[in-house]
Amino acid sequence: MAVLVSLLAFLMTLAGGLTAMRVRDHRHLVLGLAGGLMLGVVAFDLIPESLELTRHRPFGVPVPMIGFAAGFVLLHVVEQAVAIHRAHEEEYAPHEHVRGSGSGGLLAALALVLHSLVDGLSIGFGFQSGTETGVFVALAVVTHDFADGFNTFTAASLYRGDRRPAVLLLLADAAAPVAGAAIGMLATVPDAVLGPYLGVFAGVLLYLAAAEILPEAHSVHPRIMTLAATGLGLLAVLLSVGLAS
């Protein structure tokens, strides 16, 4: 049952990725929307969920928030190591990036795949607790999988001319909930592990949204429509989280 329900997540993830793929002529709006979706997922989904999973507080700080900072710094270090962002401190006008060097975006897309795997695990664990719980968890997963697919393709194709890695990661992201649901029916993962992981993932997404996607969205296009797209992304995640709760 869990695997069958997870097929809905598979379809929603593909739909999100295909949407991002087909609107490349309005790339600034795509990036603005993706940035809003990412910020919404971080603020309204990942952080609250991670804090609920674990109450451990070393040095008085919740473990997921330590993971959040670590994830943010991790992607910053990766970005600096591969030199994908060439902007200087005084550069607020349109700027250039090295085409085909989107390693940070690929890392974020891979993190989205891992997150989708965890989503599938959650579906499997939910059905272990009972059909009603499993359906509720599956609804929560499916409602944001469109955003996951959209963000996976957008992140993986950022600064890249070759779409093949983005398509492969989109397919992996779509299949991950199905695989996770199958595993989740057989295994258990302690909340003490899931909480910090979600925190790290939230930090990775926030860095990509704030340091890469939103600046690129605003670099050469009118900003009012791009800001509106970002606000729409935030609102969409807020409503989906509200409907699933």
Secondary structure, 3 states (H helix, E strand, C coil): CHHHHHHHHHHHHHHHHHHHHHCHHHHHHHHHHHHHHHHHHHHHHHHHHHHHHCCCCHHHCCHHHHHHHHHHHHHHHHHHHHCCCCCCCCCCCCCCCCCCCCHHHHHHHHHHHHHHHHHHHHHHHHHHHCHHHHHHHHHHHHHHHHHHHHHHHHHHHCCCCCCHHHHHHHHHHHHHHHHHHHHHCCCCCCHHHHHHHHHHHHHHHHHHHHHHHHHHHCCCCCHHHHHHHHHHHHHHHHHHHHHHC
